Amino acid sequence: VQLVESGGGLVKPGGSLRLSCAASGFTFSSYGMVWVRQAPGKGLEWVAFISYGGSDGYYADSVKGRFTISRDNPKNSLYLQLNSLRAEDTAMYYCASCGNYGGHYPFDYWGQGTLVTVSA
Amino acid sequence: DIQMTQSPASLSASVGDSVTITCRASQSISTYLNWYQQKPGKAPKFLIYTASTLQSGVPSRFSGSGSGTDFTLTISSLQPEDFATYYCQQTYAAPYTFTFGQGTKVEIK
């Protein structure tokens, strides 16, 4: 299993960015996927979830209305559109697979992360 | 929303020691509790699910227990590679929300 994020960078407050996650080594279309972020020196924060088919998406309150999660199953790719960015969105963003372990849904595989910095 | 509280925030221990980290949920989450390990500059690694089931390949010195609101992660006989930050996570409310504890840093004494 491999998850490789890209698209991070420096962006001004109020700006936008689109993160991508390329998946390989598993049947991508069978798994829910998530984005998790980690601000510098801080803990993990779940950001968004998307169902295996892409029809359902759920968000943390801190990003609701500003971020959009999507996926392209034929391309084995996951995306996160970040709009109206704030300084507090500065973080490493990880994509992860949401495994199904008998009805439990841990984040079983993680990418290496892509860094988003929001600063003027 | 379900809140997850870990204690302690950090601890110091020596190689060979046994350490226990506690995670408390703000409401009952049955056994919908996972543990992760994160080393500096690395992505988190999935260790335990359903509160006590080790993910494949995780050494048996790691163990988890608990149900309802109170959970523990125990590392018996700490090894040098175990010094890291550990996070608990609830998936009781999945997929609407997934909450992590604030983390416990295990440092070398």
Interface residues (C-beta under 8 A of the other chain):
Chain A: G32 V34 V36 G43 L44 E45 W46 F49 S51 D56 Y58 A60 D61 Y94 C98 Y101 G102 H104 Y105 P106 F107 D108 Y109 W110 G111 Q112 G113
Chain B: D1 T31 Y32 N34 Y36 Q38 K42 A43 P44 K45 F46 Y49 T50 T53 Q55 Y87 Q89 T91 A94 P95 Y96 T97 F98 T99 F100 G101 Q102 G103
